[in-house]
Amino acid sequence: MRPDRLCIVIAVIAGVVVYGCRKRSSPAVVADVLAIAVPRIPLSPDDAAWASAPEHQAALLPQDMVEPRLVSPSTPLLRVRALTDGRRIAFRIAWSDATKDDLTGAAVFSDACAVQLPVAIDTSVPDPQMGQPGRPVEITMWSARWQAETDNPPQSIRDIYPNAAVDHYPFESPALDRESPDRQEMALRYAPARALGNAAAGPRRQPVQDLIAEGPGTIAPNAAGTASGLGRRTSDGWVVVIVRDLPRGLSADRSTHVAFAVWDGARHEVGSRKMRSAWIPLRTGKPHG
Amino acid sequence: MAVVFNWQIGRTMSYWYPESRPVRQFAAVFDINKCIACQTCTLACKTTWTSGRGQEYMLWNNVETKPYGCYPLAWDLNLLRLLGPQQWRDGVYAGRTLFEAAPAGERVLGWRPADIDYASPNVGEDDCAGRVDRGAAMTLPHANWFFYLARICNHCTYPACLASCPRGSIYKRPEDGIVLIDQKRCRGYRECVRACPYKKTFFNTLTGTSEKCIGCFPKIENHLQPQCFVNCIGKIRLAGWISTPQAARPENPIDYLVHVRKVALPLFPQFGLEPNVYYIPPIHAPAAFLAQLFGPGVQAAISAYRSAPDDPALAGILELFGCTERLVPRWRIAGQQVTALEEDGREIVHVPLKEPVYIREALDPQRQAVRTNCP
């Protein structure tokens, strides 16, 4: 072999070896979601503990089973890592999204994601699209809008429309004391969803909501849920941490399944118009390799 | 999809749910010819129901000037363009309804207004169809026209909002047919905003849920007409109950106007929702424009309305508009007196068939002063 060609071959081999060594130094991309045991669950997506968890790339497909469907595919995949402290489980979900959509408005929609787990660990799983009658799923949803409202609670309509002009709110009549129960009761009367205790209507203290469903269209607040979460905008999308109770029965020798969904607000994705994954095996344990 | 019968289009059609008519259906007749667009109805509704944070832009009741007025912007034109030209044949709608024209993956053919589309509720106000500055005013009869279209939720028999909600958060009350959004269940997907062709569901930006006209159901439950009806200074509105054509009763004022005299017509019946607010069309606007809005019965309705001066029954029932706050389930005319009745026949109020005319002379003889009409 000519010396110059020999050099090229050696260089290629060296490159492969170096690349391979570097890949082995961080957790590999894995076919299932593996929740790594850690002493403390982090809420920050930047916490160093996430480096110990392998990344699962969850392929997404459009929700096309029930109307209204998502006709055109959008977000192709999510990058998921998971950690557990034996009591709670945390998912770090990252995806690419060119636009930051965390505002509200009549025709403004928020970016969002969700984690779904079967309520009961069984040999078979419920329907992947939000469960089925008698076989419920627990869903924890994070929304960029909820995150923005948690970080900076909205004060007035001018938070959304800076030039808005409002003549009068009856509950702000000078005749009513600022903090009086009468005033608060009157303001609540003009926010019927809040008056009825609709958990989706705020005011909110968490950017996530615990939900339960037994099929499409059945989603309802899960009063037993204690999830928390934190989402941050990255240079090319979002990274969100969702922390919830470890599914009952999940252990080193007993796995369950998890599914994910994502909504792109810029494309007016909301409700059933979403990208979603199939069920993915979820295990707890040590990193591969 | 189920197959249901829609009497307004004269045929069966596809709908998301099976036909299920309420025990009684709330309905209304608006006499467009009497509306002056004072917006008192709009403010009556606004101050009663939508004065809260997040509701600032909402007008459950609005009055717009046709042909150019629209709230939200182009609510009617956008949908007509989406639906495309359609035909009626012999009083039967031969085109596609919004349910039948729904594209793959959708429940209803619809579109969603942008935020800015709600920003000009008075766009086109008092703009007439022609260009006065180009000499149109110099020809007779005047080619220029406009009229006021007062709009609330139509509490449709086949609501598109209800059909579109994937959560089943919208329901039609079996006792009165009023369509409501369950405020405890709604999650603000705004499928209803997209689907309602009349754009009478709204998103509350504070709570993140959708809201709509509730037909003032607390008043209805107490046999009273809604706020926008009783505050109407033009007395253009009458609320009541409508039957199906087969079950129409002439002693029911709404049945009489809609089914017996056919003087009041639904708005865009071709959309297929069987809306339950009926309009007495304006007598001075072009027939083709009115036919697009109110269907093929327009000419007959206008002819009947024009005959009212010589038709005591029709003239009489029009006197009942705005004469009482109570719902008027029955009526009767005897001699020169028109009477609004409760269902059991008790009198609510009676009014003269013809309002007496009092002429006030220009000169006040007692004070020897000339009276003037103050603007």
Interface residues (C-beta under 8 A of the other chain):
Chain A: D64 V66 E67 P68 R69 L70 V71 T104 G105 A106 A107 V108 R145 P154 S156 I157 I160 Y161 A164 V166 H168 Y169 P170 F171 A187 R189 Y190 A191 P192 A193 R194 A195 L196 G197 N198 A200 A201 G202 P216 G217 T218 I219 H268 V270 G271 S272
Chain B: T47 T50 S51 G52 R53 G54 Q55 E56 Y57 A104 G105 E106 R107 R112 P113 A114 D115 D117 Y118 S164 P166 R167 G168 Q183 K184 R185 C186 R187 G188 Y189 R190 E191 V193 F202 F203 N204 T205 L206 T207 G208 T209 E211
